[in-house]
Amino acid sequence: MRNMSYIYEVHLHTDESSACGQTPARDYIPFYMDQGYDGLVVTDHFTGNTSYVPDRNAPWEQQVNAYCRGYEEALDEGIRRGFKVFFGIEQQFANDECLIYGPDKQWLLDHPDAPLWNRRKWYDEINAIGGCIVLAHPFRVRDYVKKITLNNCVHAVEAYNSGNRPEADVYGLAYARHFGYPVTAGSDMHFFPKKKELYGVVFDEPWEDIFSYVRAIRENKPFGVQITPERGKGEILPLERSYEFLNLQEKAVEWNVNELFR
């Protein structure tokens, strides 16, 4: 493996802007600095019951300001301490979620209909600005996941998520490799005192902006992942949920998950 030294957290939620976040945005900066990270991406929940926007009937600008508060608090603290902070989004659909990189606050202000978009619309709009979409924690089993939905409107797969059970990442890694997607890793950070394993992506050059990451994914450039050594390995256990595979037109197509391990 190449000697890479710049580590970035690419999946993180703040107390200010995610209903499930428990750590104030500013507190993340000294914590990640102490862990040797070069920067982080704030990916608060944009829609769904885990988003924290107090009034969905408020004017769009007010909603965007509330959504971006966590990022802006982290950015301000990062600037003060000399630590890099970038903007991202986690978007929930029915059973699947995606991490979106490339848009900024002004882009959100310019797209008030974005909460109503389906997967393909997001994919087309993010492609139009040269951004990227990463399928977040596939094969995760939680109470809110009624069916594992494998969304094909993505550019990469978060095969390693430290909030997943290890067996889910065995499937996630196999899925990414089977379809040739770049592999990412994230901590899915919500509250750092309880987080035992920190994940991330590792680069041999520091990022200039979020598009340093986007280009690496879209152009399939090599980068590493920060994970525990045993992650993505182990026994192939039966899935605890039914699953569906959606093509680019968001139509369910016949596909057998066992193909991943042939």
N, C-alpha and C positions, 0 to 999 in steps of 0.2 A: 504494500500500500504506500502511496506517495506520502511524503512528510507534509501534511496539511496542518494548519495551525489556527485558522480563524473559524470559530464556532458560533453558529447563530441558532437561536430558538425561533422556530417558525410557526408555533401553534400555542397561543397564550391568550388568556381571558382576564379581564380586569374587574374589580369590584364595581367600578363606576358604570360600566357599559354592558356587562353580561350578568343576567340574573343569577347565574351559577358561579360567577366569579366571587372570590372571597378576599383577595389581596388587593389593596389599593395600588394603583398603577405605579406611583412613585417608589413604592417599596421594592418593586422588582429590580430596579436599576442597581442598587448596591449589591443585592443578592446575586444577580447574574454576573456582575463584575467580579465578585469574590469567587465565583465558580469558573472564571477564566473565559467567559464568553465575550465575543467582540460586539455583539448586538442582538436585538430581538425584534420580532414582528408581532405587533398586537393584532389579534384576529378575533375580535369580539363577535358575538352572535348578532347577525344582522336582522333576522326575522325569527318568528317562532316564540315559544314560551320561555326560551332561555335568553332572549334579547331583553335588555333593560332600556326601553324607551317609555317613559311614564305615560304619555298620551299619544296613542296612534291616530287620534283625530286632530292633533295639533297641526299647524302649518308645517310643510315639509322641511323648511329650514330649521325650525325648532327641533324636529325629530332628528335631523342629521347632526345638529349641534350636540344633542344628548348622546347620540350613538358615538360620536367622535371624542367625547370627553375623556374616556380612558386613554386613548391613544395620545391625545394632546397633553394630558398630565404626564404620561410616561416620556413623551418627547421633550417636554420642558425640563424634566429632571435629567434626562439623558444629555441634553445640551449642557446643562449646568455641570455635569460630572464627566463629560467627554466620552459618552457611551452612545452607540448608534441605536436608534429606534426607527422602525419602519411601519407602514400602515398596511393592514390586510383585512380580510373579511372572512367570516365563516357563515355560509349560507345553508340553511336547512330546507330540504324539500319534503317529501313524504316520510321516507325512512332513511334517506341518505343525506349526508352533509358534505359540503365542498369548501376547501380553503381557496380563496381568490386573492391573487396578487397582481397589482398594476393600477387599479383605481385609486384615486385619492378623494379627499373631502369634496373638492370642487366637482369631480366627476359624479359623486353621489348627488350633490345639489342639482346637477344638470339632468338627472335621471330619476324623477320622482315616481315613476312607474316601476322601478326595479324590484320592489318587494313582490310584485305580481308576476314576475317573469318565471317561465319554466326553465328547465335545464338547458335546452337548446338555445333559447334566447340569451341566457347568460353566456353560453359558450360563444355564440356569434358576436355578442357585444364585447366580450373580453378579447377575443381574437382581433377585433377591429382596432383596439388600442395596443395590441402587442403584449397583452398580459397573459396570465396562465391560470388554470384551474387544477387543483389537486384533489383527488378523491380522498376524503378524510376517513381515517380509521375504518376501512372496509372490514366486513365480517364481525363487527362489534355486536355483542348481544347485551342489550339493556332493556328495561321495561318498555321504553318508548319505541323500541325497534320491533315492529310487528313482523316485518319481513326484511331480509337482507337484500338491499337493492344495489346492484352494481351498475352505476351510471357511466356510460361510455363517453359523455360529453366532457372529457377531462384531458389534461396534458401529462399528468403524472399521478402516482399513487403514494399516499402516506402509508407505506407498508409497515412501518414501525411507529407505534404510538404507545407511550409508557402508561397511558390510561387503559389500554386494552389488556385483556387476559392474554398470556403468551400464545395460546393456541390460535387466537384470532390473527396474530401477526404471522404465523406459519402460513395461513391461507393468504393473507395480504401480500406477502413476499412472493409466493407462488403465482398469485394472480398478476402482479406487476411483471414478473419475468415472462410469464406465458404470453402476455400481450405486448411486451416490449416497452412498457412504460418506465420512465425514470423513477427511481425509488427515493422517497424522502422519509425523514424521521422527525417527530415532534413530541414534546412533553405533554401537550394538551394541558398546560398549566392553568390551575385555578386558585391554588392556595399552597405556597411553597413550603410552609412548615410540615405539611402532610405528604409532600412529594418525595418519594424515595429514589426515583430514577429520573435523571435529566437526560433528555434526548436532544437532537439537533442535527443540523447539516454542517459540514466541515469543508472549508475552501482553502486553497493555498494562496489566495489573494484577498485582501479586504474588499467588501462591497462598497461601491460608490453610491448606489441607491438600490431600491428594490428590484430594478431591472437587471442588476447583476445576477440576482437569483433567477429571475424570469428567463433571461437569455440562456442560462445554464440548463434550465429545464427544456425550453423550447428547442434549443439547438443540441440537446443531448450531450452536453459537455460533462466531463467527469467531475464529480465531487463526492466527498465521503459522508458518512453518517456517524453520529455520536450515539451509541447504544450500548447496552450491556452485552457481553460476548455471546451469551446463549440465546439472544433474541432471534426469532425467526427460525429456530431449530426446534426439533422435538417431535413428539408423536402427532400424527394426523388424526384428530378426533372428529367424530360425526358432528355436523352443524346442528345447532340447537334451534335454528329457525329455518323456515322455507326461504327460498331465494329466487330472485328474478334478475335477468340480464337485459338491460335496455340498450338498444342501438342508438345511433346519432339522431334518429327521428323519434327517440323516446318510446319506441315500440318494443314490447317484450318479445324476445326471440328465444327459440329453443336452444338450450345450452346445458351441458352437464358439468357440474363443478369438479367432478372426478378427473376431467381432462387436465386439470392443473398438475396432477401428480403422475401422469403417464410418461 
